Amino acid sequence: MRLQVFLSHSGACSRRRAMTLILEGRVTVNCKSVTEPSYNVHPSSDQVALDGRPLSLPGKTYLLLHKPRGVTSTVRDPHAARTVLGLIPLRLREGLHPVGRLDKETTGLLLLTNDGELTHRMSHPSYEVDKTYQLVLNKEISDGDMRRIAAGMVLDGKKTLPCRVSKLAPRRLEMVIHEGRKRQIRRVFELLHYRVEELARIRQGSLALGNLQEGQWRPLEPAEVRKLYQELHIPFRSPDS
């Protein structure tokens, strides 16, 4: 297993961050500094450490949460009364982090995992993972404005990528994007003088929220994890591969 992959799979950091840490000389293998991200390590026999702290490959955890309104999508936040990890039993929290974020007032599907490689690929726009949202506006939207949003709107000097927008009811829409810019959906509608009154993510890649109620969570089924790996072109590896 390459050293960069080992670091991300250990849950210590993302794959991109792992490369930086290795190049900075902060990672050792068997007490010797290694600055080559592709250096081959054997998890069962080699001792890998980051800043002197031993690392290991934990069992991987994948939890699907229905995030309620008013909960912050962070691991910890001293200014937030409630975070998503507070909804998960303490025994399962070690190394968990949310895959992407939902703003405080947005509800819906949020994947929590300690799998750094999966997190990177599901979050990075280059992998084009579809995220499906349903939203309610303060007033009916025109067909012209729907087309403008679907074609892309300029936020912070950069145009959003094309997306799919469909009308479910006069004020209720479904929107599919594969970006994750801060408050993107709310802000593009604000540009056209609409207010998003309700916003929920119902799907991310092949994962669907289904009948999970707000505040509830469940582990992913093995078949769901395999399907995500296939979609993201992540090969399955044995611990020593």
Helices and strands as residue ranges (DSSP letters): H 3-10, H 15-23, E 27-29, E 32-33, E 48-50, E 53-55, E 62-67, G 84-87, G 90-92, E 97-98, E 107-113, H 116-123, G 125-127, E 131-137, H 143-151, E 154-155, E 158-159, E 164-167, E 172-177, H 184-191, E 196-204, E 207-208, E 217-219, H 222-231
